[in-house]
């Protein structure tokens, strides 16, 4: 897969199914990236056709979940002691 270094939304992206098309698709991706983003930089990335989905929580999400959990424990403990 050829991807633009700038921008996003699929602009400047090309999938190379046949190695003989690499040069033509590379030039097309560069041209589209230059026209769309003012930057013709592109790079190659391995495309995984049938990926296995892995889910990772961000550290921020993990900390937020822990704070919610800890807050519930603290409230529960306080309520239990005052009863």
Secondary structure, 3 states (H helix, E strand, C coil): CEEECCCCCCCCCECCCCHHHHHHHHHHHHHHHHHHHCCCCEEECCCCCCCCCCCCCCHHHHHHHHHHHHHHHHHHHHHHHHC
